[in-house]
Amino acid sequence: MCAGGVVVLLPFALWELTLESTPPLTPTALWLMVLAALLPGVVAYWVYGWTQKVLGASRVAVTLYLGPLYTAVAAWLILNEPMGWFHLLGGLMILAGVGLVMAQPSAPHKA
C-alpha cells in the first residue's frame, strides 16, 4: 500500500516542488514530516495490534468509530475550529454506541 501511495503521489509532490509558493524545506518542516509519518505509521499500528491482543479483535474494531470524534476534538484544540451542537450530539451517539458494544459480555471460548 505504501509503495502504491508513493507511485500515485510522487508526480504531484514533484510538481508542487516546482511552484514558487511552495515553502522551503527547513529542518523544522522535515522533522514534522518525519513525526507525521512515524506516529500514525508505526506507533498507531503497534498500539492497535497490542490492544487486539488485550481486548480481542471484535472489541478493538468498534473503537475505529471513535476516529471522527478524535478528529473533531483535535480540530477544536489545535486549529481553534468552533464546536457545534452537531459535534456534541454526534460524539455522544458515538460514545453511546461504543459503550454499548464494549459492555456486552464476550462470547465464551470453546476449547
C-alpha positions as CSV (number, residue, x, y, z in Angstrom):
1,M,0.0,0.0,0.0
2,C,2.8,2.4,0.9
3,A,4.6,1.8,-2.5
4,G,1.3,2.3,-4.3
5,G,0.8,5.6,-2.5
6,V,4.3,6.8,-3.4
7,V,3.7,6.0,-7.0
8,V,0.4,7.9,-7.1
9,L,1.6,10.9,-5.1
10,L,5.1,11.3,-6.3
11,P,4.2,13.2,-9.5
12,F,2.1,15.6,-7.6
13,A,4.8,16.2,-5.0
14,L,7.4,16.8,-7.7
15,W,5.0,19.3,-9.4
16,E,4.4,21.1,-6.1
17,L,8.2,21.5,-5.6
18,T,8.4,23.5,-8.8
19,L,5.8,26.1,-7.7
20,E,7.1,29.4,-6.3
21,S,4.5,29.3,-3.5
22,T,6.0,26.0,-2.1
23,P,7.5,26.8,1.4
24,P,11.2,25.9,1.8
25,L,12.2,22.5,3.3
26,T,13.6,23.6,6.6
27,P,14.9,21.3,9.4
28,T,11.7,22.0,11.3
29,A,9.5,21.1,8.4
30,L,11.5,17.9,7.8
31,W,11.2,16.9,11.5
32,L,7.4,17.5,11.4
33,M,7.1,15.3,8.2
34,V,9.1,12.5,9.9
35,L,7.0,12.8,13.0
36,A,3.8,12.8,11.0
37,A,5.0,9.6,9.2
38,L,6.2,7.7,12.3
39,L,3.4,8.4,14.8
40,P,0.5,7.2,12.7
41,G,2.6,4.8,10.6
42,V,4.4,2.9,13.4
43,V,3.1,3.8,16.8
44,A,-0.6,3.7,16.0
45,Y,-0.4,0.3,14.3
46,W,1.7,-1.1,17.2
47,V,-0.9,0.2,19.7
48,Y,-3.7,-1.2,17.6
49,G,-2.1,-4.7,17.4
50,W,-1.4,-4.6,21.2
51,T,-5.0,-3.7,22.0
52,Q,-6.2,-6.5,19.8
53,K,-4.2,-9.0,21.9
54,V,-5.6,-7.5,25.1
55,L,-9.3,-6.8,24.2
56,G,-9.8,-9.0,21.1
57,A,-10.3,-8.1,17.5
58,S,-14.1,-7.5,17.7
59,R,-13.9,-5.0,20.5
60,V,-11.0,-3.1,19.1
61,A,-12.7,-2.9,15.7
62,V,-15.5,-0.9,17.4
63,T,-13.1,1.7,18.6
64,L,-12.5,2.7,14.9
65,Y,-15.8,4.5,15.2
66,L,-14.0,7.0,17.5
67,G,-12.0,8.4,14.6
68,P,-14.5,11.2,13.8
69,L,-14.7,12.1,17.4
70,Y,-10.9,12.4,17.8
71,T,-10.7,14.5,14.6
72,A,-13.4,16.9,15.8
73,V,-11.6,17.3,19.2
74,A,-8.2,17.8,17.6
75,A,-9.6,20.4,15.2
76,W,-11.1,22.2,18.1
77,L,-8.0,22.1,20.2
78,I,-5.3,22.6,17.6
79,L,-7.0,24.6,14.8
80,N,-9.4,26.5,17.0
81,E,-12.3,25.3,15.0
82,P,-15.7,26.1,16.5
83,M,-17.5,23.2,18.2
84,G,-21.1,23.0,17.1
85,W,-24.1,21.2,18.7
86,F,-23.9,18.6,16.0
87,H,-20.3,17.7,17.1
88,L,-21.5,17.2,20.6
89,L,-24.6,15.2,19.6
90,G,-22.5,13.0,17.2
91,G,-19.9,12.5,19.9
92,L,-22.5,11.4,22.4
93,M,-24.0,9.0,19.9
94,I,-20.6,7.5,19.0
95,L,-19.7,7.1,22.7
96,A,-23.0,5.5,23.5
97,G,-22.7,3.0,20.6
98,V,-19.1,2.1,21.6
99,G,-20.1,1.9,25.2
100,L,-23.0,-0.5,24.4
101,V,-20.8,-2.8,22.4
102,M,-18.0,-2.8,25.0
103,A,-20.5,-3.6,27.8
104,Q,-21.6,-6.8,26.1
105,P,-20.1,-9.9,27.6
106,S,-17.7,-11.6,25.2
107,A,-18.7,-15.0,23.9
108,P,-17.3,-18.0,25.8
109,H,-14.3,-19.6,24.2
110,K,-14.6,-23.2,23.2
111,A,-11.6,-25.4,23.9
